[in-house]
Amino acid sequence: MTIQQAQQDVDQWIKTVGVRYFNELTNLGVLMEEVGELSRLMVRKYGEQSFKESDKGRELGDEMADVLFVLICLANQTGVDLTAALEQNFQKKNLRDAHRHRENEKLQ
């Protein structure tokens, strides 16, 4: 699936199953909630916190997909073409960071 297809699929799902998009600020809050759920799982799996009963059965991929879904919702409702945005972001990073990481002693 391409990013463009994902944006189309999410839009179709929202318009058929989801009824309509939540407003942008609501979706921003939902995005923060989903990032929090991903963070909770990451700190338990890779950090020092122990799992609680309520954390069991959660999967990283599913939590990441939840984040991506809401991010795509926000892109759709604000008119952002994520494919174009990501391509431009790579260009920016390639110019800005062309030597930065190779010259970073902390990464050697």
GUMAR-363190 format. One record per residue: x, y, z of N, C-alpha, C in turn; residue number from 1. Coordinates in nm, 3 decimals, always signed. Example, Ala and Ser with C-alpha at 12.3 -4.5 7.8 and 13.67 -1.06 7.14 Angstrom:
residues 2
REC    n_east   n_north      n_up   ca_east   ca_north     ca_up    c_east   c_north      c_up     n
REC    +1.319    -0.569    +0.780    +1.230     -0.450    +0.780    +1.320    -0.330    +0.780     1
REC    +1.285    -0.225    +0.708    +1.367     -0.106    +0.714    +1.290    +0.003    +0.787     2
This chain:
residues 108
REC    n_east   n_north      n_up   ca_east   ca_north     ca_up    c_east   c_north      c_up     n
REC    +0.084    -0.118    +0.000    +0.000     +0.000    +0.000    +0.089    +0.124    +0.000     1
REC    +0.058    +0.217    -0.086    +0.132     +0.343    -0.089    +0.073    +0.439    +0.015     2
REC    +0.144    +0.545    +0.042    +0.091     +0.647    +0.133    -0.034    +0.708    +0.073     3
REC    -0.031    +0.734    -0.057    -0.148     +0.791    -0.125    -0.269    +0.698    -0.112     4
REC    -0.247    +0.569    -0.130    -0.357     +0.472    -0.115    -0.407    +0.469    +0.028     5
REC    -0.316    +0.479    +0.123    -0.357     +0.481    +0.264    -0.445    +0.603    +0.291     6
REC    -0.407    +0.718    +0.236    -0.489     +0.837    +0.256    -0.628    +0.818    +0.195     7
REC    -0.634    +0.755    +0.079    -0.764     +0.730    +0.015    -0.846    +0.629    +0.095     8
REC    -0.781    +0.524    +0.143    -0.851     +0.420    +0.218    -0.906    +0.474    +0.351     9
REC    -0.825    +0.553    +0.419    -0.871     +0.613    +0.545    -0.990    +0.705    +0.517    10
REC    -0.981    +0.786    +0.412    -1.091     +0.876    +0.378    -1.219    +0.797    +0.350    11
REC    -1.206    +0.689    +0.275    -1.321     +0.606    +0.243    -1.380    +0.544    +0.370    12
REC    -1.294    +0.495    +0.458    -1.341     +0.435    +0.583    -1.414    +0.538    +0.668    13
REC    -1.355    +0.657    +0.680    -1.417     +0.762    +0.761    -1.556    +0.796    +0.706    14
REC    -1.568    +0.805    +0.575    -1.694     +0.848    +0.514    -1.801    +0.738    +0.514    15
REC    -1.761    +0.614    +0.533    -1.859     +0.505    +0.532    -1.883    +0.448    +0.672    16
REC    -1.778    +0.410    +0.740    -1.790     +0.349    +0.872    -1.784    +0.454    +0.983    17
REC    -1.694    +0.548    +0.968    -1.672     +0.648    +1.073    -1.769    +0.764    +1.069    18
REC    -1.855    +0.772    +0.970    -1.957     +0.875    +0.950    -1.895    +1.007    +0.904    19
REC    -1.803    +1.064    +0.982    -1.736     +1.188    +0.943    -1.607    +1.200    +1.024    20
REC    -1.521    +1.290    +0.980    -1.399     +1.318    +1.056    -1.434    +1.392    +1.184    21
REC    -1.364    +1.361    +1.293    -1.368     +1.448    +1.411    -1.303    +1.579    +1.368    22
REC    -1.329    +1.687    +1.438    -1.263     +1.811    +1.399    -1.112    +1.800    +1.425    23
REC    -1.038    +1.892    +1.367    -0.892     +1.885    +1.369    -0.835    +1.883    +1.510    24
REC    -0.890    +1.966    +1.598    -0.837     +1.969    +1.735    -0.870    +1.841    +1.811    25
REC    -0.987    +1.785    +1.786    -1.020     +1.656    +1.848    -0.924    +1.550    +1.799    26
REC    -0.898    +1.547    +1.668    -0.805     +1.448    +1.614    -0.663    +1.470    +1.665    27
REC    -0.625    +1.594    +1.689    -0.493     +1.619    +1.747    -0.486    +1.556    +1.886    28
REC    -0.593    +1.572    +1.965    -0.598     +1.509    +2.096    -0.595    +1.358    +2.087    29
REC    -0.670    +1.303    +1.992    -0.670     +1.158    +1.971    -0.530    +1.110    +1.933    30
REC    -0.461    +1.187    +1.848    -0.324     +1.151    +1.809    -0.233    +1.146    +1.931    31
REC    -0.245    +1.244    +2.018    -0.162     +1.246    +2.139    -0.193    +1.125    +2.228    32
REC    -0.322    +1.088    +2.237    -0.359     +0.969    +2.314    -0.295    +0.844    +2.254    33
REC    -0.300    +0.833    +2.122    -0.244     +0.714    +2.056    -0.092    +0.710    +2.072    34
REC    -0.027    +0.825    +2.062    +0.119     +0.829    +2.084    +0.150    +0.789    +2.227    35
REC    +0.065    +0.831    +2.321    +0.084     +0.792    +2.461    +0.073    +0.642    +2.480    36
REC    -0.023    +0.580    +2.411    -0.038     +0.434    +2.422    +0.084    +0.363    +2.364    37
REC    +0.136    +0.415    +2.253    +0.258     +0.358    +2.194    +0.375    +0.375    +2.290    38
REC    +0.386    +0.494    +2.348    +0.494     +0.521    +2.443    +0.486    +0.427    +2.563    39
REC    +0.368    +0.407    +2.615    +0.349     +0.319    +2.730    +0.400    +0.179    +2.700    40
REC    +0.365    +0.128    +2.582    +0.409     -0.006    +2.545    +0.560    -0.011    +2.523    41
REC    +0.615    +0.092    +2.460    +0.760     +0.094    +2.434    +0.840    +0.096    +2.564    42
REC    +0.798    +0.179    +2.662    +0.875     +0.187    +2.786    +0.864    +0.059    +2.868    43
REC    +0.757    -0.015    +2.846    +0.745     -0.142    +2.916    +0.823    -0.253    +2.845    44
REC    +0.824    -0.248    +2.714    +0.894     -0.352    +2.638    +1.045    -0.329    +2.634    45
REC    +1.087    -0.203    +2.616    +1.230     -0.173    +2.600    +1.288    -0.095    +2.717    46
REC    +1.204    -0.039    +2.800    +1.250     +0.039    +2.915    +1.249    -0.044    +3.041    47
REC    +1.242    +0.026    +3.151    +1.258     -0.040    +3.280    +1.127    -0.063    +3.354    48
REC    +1.015    -0.015    +3.298    +0.888     -0.038    +3.366    +0.837    -0.179    +3.337    49
REC    +0.767    -0.234    +3.436    +0.711     -0.367    +3.419    +0.572    -0.357    +3.356    50
REC    +0.530    -0.466    +3.295    +0.397     -0.472    +3.233    +0.291    -0.480    +3.340    51
REC    +0.180    -0.413    +3.315    +0.061     -0.427    +3.398    -0.033    -0.522    +3.325    52
REC    -0.130    -0.573    +3.394    -0.226     -0.664    +3.333    -0.293    -0.600    +3.211    53
REC    -0.322    -0.471    +3.221    -0.390     -0.400    +3.111    -0.300    -0.382    +2.988    54
REC    -0.170    -0.400    +3.003    -0.076     -0.385    +2.891    -0.060    -0.513    +2.811    55
REC    -0.098    -0.623    +2.869    -0.076     -0.752    +2.804    -0.164    -0.767    +2.681    56
REC    -0.108    -0.826    +2.578    -0.180     -0.848    +2.454    -0.171    -0.733    +2.356    57
REC    -0.112    -0.622    +2.396    -0.096     -0.509    +2.305    +0.026    -0.534    +2.216    58
REC    +0.015    -0.493    +2.091    +0.123     -0.514    +1.995    +0.176    -0.380    +1.946    59
REC    +0.307    -0.370    +1.932    +0.368     -0.246    +1.884    +0.314    -0.205    +1.747    60
REC    +0.305    -0.299    +1.656    +0.257     -0.268    +1.521    +0.117    -0.210    +1.522    61
REC    +0.030    -0.265    +1.607    -0.107     -0.215    +1.616    -0.109    -0.074    +1.672    62
REC    -0.028    -0.048    +1.774    -0.022     +0.086    +1.832    +0.036    +0.186    +1.732    63
REC    +0.136    +0.146    +1.656    +0.193     +0.234    +1.554    +0.090    +0.261    +1.444    64
REC    +0.014    +0.159    +1.408    -0.089     +0.176    +1.306    -0.198    +0.272    +1.353    65
REC    -0.232    +0.267    +1.482    -0.329     +0.363    +1.537    -0.278    +0.506    +1.521    66
REC    -0.150    +0.528    +1.552    -0.089     +0.660    +1.537    -0.095    +0.703    +1.390    67
REC    -0.056    +0.613    +1.301    -0.054     +0.644    +1.158    -0.194    +0.675    +1.107    68
REC    -0.293    +0.601    +1.150    -0.430     +0.622    +1.105    -0.477    +0.763    +1.140    69
REC    -0.456    +0.805    +1.264    -0.502     +0.937    +1.305    -0.420    +1.046    +1.236    70
REC    -0.290    +1.023    +1.217    -0.208     +1.120    +1.144    -0.259    +1.136    +1.001    71
REC    -0.297    +1.025    +0.939    -0.354     +1.031    +0.804    -0.486    +1.106    +0.805    72
REC    -0.567    +1.086    +0.907    -0.692     +1.162    +0.920    -0.662    +1.312    +0.921    73
REC    -0.566    +1.352    +1.002    -0.530     +1.494    +1.009    -0.478    +1.546    +0.875    74
REC    -0.399    +1.465    +0.808    -0.349     +1.507    +0.676    -0.465    +1.524    +0.579    75
REC    -0.555    +1.429    +0.577    -0.669     +1.437    +0.486    -0.753    +1.562    +0.512    76
REC    -0.783    +1.589    +0.636    -0.874     +1.698    +0.664    -0.808    +1.835    +0.657    77
REC    -0.675    +1.840    +0.651    -0.605     +1.967    +0.637    -0.545    +1.985    +0.497    78
REC    -0.572    +1.888    +0.408    -0.527     +1.900    +0.270    -0.380    +1.872    +0.247    79
REC    -0.319    +1.794    +0.335    -0.176     +1.761    +0.320    -0.162    +1.632    +0.241    80
REC    -0.084    +1.638    +0.135    -0.046     +1.519    +0.058    +0.078    +1.462    +0.127    81
REC    +0.061    +1.354    +0.201    +0.172     +1.300    +0.280    +0.287    +1.248    +0.195    82
REC    +0.257    +1.200    +0.075    +0.365     +1.155    -0.014    +0.455    +1.272    -0.049    83
REC    +0.395    +1.380    -0.094    +0.472     +1.500    -0.131    +0.544    +1.557    -0.008    84
REC    +0.476    +1.560    +0.106    +0.536     +1.614    +0.228    +0.657    +1.532    +0.270    85
REC    +0.646    +1.399    +0.261    +0.759     +1.314    +0.300    +0.875    +1.329    +0.202    86
REC    +0.845    +1.338    +0.074    +0.951     +1.361    -0.025    +1.023    +1.491    +0.002    87
REC    +0.950    +1.598    +0.030    +1.012     +1.727    +0.062    +1.091    +1.720    +0.190    88
REC    +1.042    +1.644    +0.286    +1.111     +1.629    +0.413    +1.245    +1.559    +0.394    89
REC    +1.248    +1.456    +0.308    +1.375     +1.389    +0.277    +1.473    +1.485    +0.212    90
REC    +1.425    +1.567    +0.120    +1.512     +1.666    +0.056    +1.572    +1.760    +0.160    91
REC    +1.489    +1.809    +0.250    +1.535     +1.898    +0.356    +1.641    +1.830    +0.442    92
REC    +1.613    +1.707    +0.482    +1.706     +1.634    +0.568    +1.837    +1.604    +0.495    93
REC    +1.829    +1.571    +0.367    +1.950     +1.541    +0.291    +2.039    +1.663    +0.277    94
REC    +1.979    +1.780    +0.263    +2.059     +1.903    +0.255    +2.114    +1.941    +0.392    95
REC    +2.029    +1.942    +0.490    +2.067     +1.987    +0.624    +2.162    +1.890    +0.692    96
REC    +2.141    +1.762    +0.673    +2.215     +1.661    +0.749    +2.314    +1.582    +0.664    97
REC    +2.353    +1.637    +0.549    +2.441     +1.563    +0.457    +2.566    +1.511    +0.526    98
REC    +2.623    +1.588    +0.618    +2.746     +1.547    +0.686    +2.729    +1.540    +0.837    99
REC    +2.620    +1.595    +0.886    +2.601     +1.610    +1.030    +2.614    +1.480    +1.107   100
REC    +2.550    +1.376    +1.064    +2.551     +1.250    +1.140    +2.684    +1.175    +1.124   101
REC    +2.743    +1.182    +1.005    +2.873     +1.116    +0.987    +2.983    +1.182    +1.069   102
REC    +2.966    +1.310    +1.094    +3.067     +1.384    +1.172    +3.036    +1.389    +1.320   103
REC    +2.927    +1.328    +1.361    +2.888     +1.327    +1.503    +2.967    +1.220    +1.575   104
REC    +3.055    +1.261    +1.664    +3.141     +1.167    +1.737    +3.059    +1.069    +1.821   105
REC    +2.943    +1.111    +1.865    +2.859     +1.024    +1.948    +2.805    +0.905    +1.871   106
REC    +2.805    +0.914    +1.739    +2.753     +0.806    +1.656    +2.862    +0.714    +1.604   107
REC    +2.984    +0.742    +1.637    +3.096     +0.660    +1.588    +3.113    +0.534    +1.668   108
